[in-house]
Amino acid sequence: ARLVVLVSGSGTNLQALLDAIGDDPEGFGARIVAVGADRNGIAGLERARAAGIPTFVCTVKDHATREEWDRALTGATAAYEPDLVVSAGFMKIVGKDFLARFGGRFVNTHPALLPSFPGAHGVRDALAYGVKVTGCTVHFVDDGVDTGPIIAQGVVEVRNEDDEAALHERIKEVERQLLVEVVGRLARNGYRIEGRKVHVGE
Ligand code: GRF
């Protein structure tokens, strides 16, 4: 499968995919054909370049409207003809053009146990709420925010001494493994989505 990965930050989830694919994309079942971002100057883009992978950047403020940005992001992604698009810390909500084109083959990873704590501050919100366990969720993206059909989740304990950074780091250790496992299975075994249920490789 051809993957396009979208990033906005450090790109450690991207790096986990790069490391898992290594020099055996056939074995993994997928290769990353491009990495897209919504901003320049992030480590995620450096990681792609270090791996010799083409990159593209679509910055919201470079476009007159959000819809035009969405169209640009859709076109830039479509140019690489991906089978699957992976949002790995991509911090923008895509619009209707992107979903029309990639809905059903666009997955996101979120650092909380959805439907708890959706949005851009899932780790902070879980910590503030005082939950004893949190975790991460890999799901298909739909037209809501972090509301699409869930593929897999991983549980992470919250410790009394945790601050947001420490907890997020512990979540990311689980999240990176979960994302690699899910993307590999989707790519190798195929899948179908029935309502809110995802059947992988059946
Ligand atoms: C991940 O925890 C992702 O779920 C969240 O932001 C983090 C991105 O980390 N949205 P990285 O850029 O993959 O290191």
Residues whose N, C-alpha, C, O or C-beta is under 5 A from the ligand:
A	BS01	GRF	G9 S10 G11 T12 N13 L14 A88 G89 T109 H110 P111
